[in-house]
Amino acid sequence: MKIGVILPCYNEATHMNVAAFLYFLKHHSKFYLCFVNNGSTDTTLSILEAVKNSAPYKVSILDIKKEKSKVVVIRAGIRYLNSRVDVAAIQVVDIDFSMKYPELKSVFFNILEDNVGKKYPKTYGLSLLEKRILGKKGMNLFLLMAVIKSMYI
């Protein structure tokens, strides 16, 4: 089982360190990356497709044609990753795409440490309705409460 990581993207073509992502994907199999392109107007989507082609079993791309709020982007990623049987937990990471490999590895290994040995990581403190929305998979989102609260507004 893998940890699904949602990576929202908007006009990251000039910033994205593709080599760092490719190196990370080649050497670490515990993660499944879900890039959500949020209506980028540059070549972000084609760069993401190149990353996916290099690691097709470790990467998905969701393409939202028109720019939407961060909540919509994250919700799309959650829905997609919840449909995957190989993903045990989900994390949203809003990172600087220009990170070099050591920083990128550090971010992802902090996620891994948070999820080790937990069947449903960090679902405590959620209402029954919120747990139903999230499904059976555990969530470890530092943006989780913003997403959940926005659903009630």
C-alpha positions, 0 to 999 in steps of 0.5 A: 500500500502506498501513500497518495500525495496530492500536489496542486499545480498552477503555472509551475513550468518555469519552477518545476525541478523535474530531475528531482521528482524523477530521481525521487520516484525512481528510488522511493516506491511508497508514494503515489503522486497525484498532480492536479493541474489547476488551469495552468496557462503555461506548459505545466501540463506537458511537463507533468505528462513527461514526469508521468511517462517516466513513472506511469505506475507512480504518477497521475495527473488530473487536469482542471481546465479552468482555474478553480479554488484550492478546495476544488483542486484538493477535493478532486485529488481526494476523490481520485485517490480514494478510488485507487485500491493501492493507496492507504492514506492521502496527504496534500502537499503544497510545495515549492516545485523548484526544490532540490532532491534533498528538500523534496525527500525530506518533505516526503519522508516527513509524510511517511513518518506520520503514516507508519503503522497507522491503519487510518492515520489522523482521522481523529477529531472529525465528525461522522459526516466528515469521516463519511466524506473521506471514506475508509482511507485515512487522511493526513492533510494539513489543509484538511480542516480548510477543505472540510469547513469550506464544504459547510459554508 
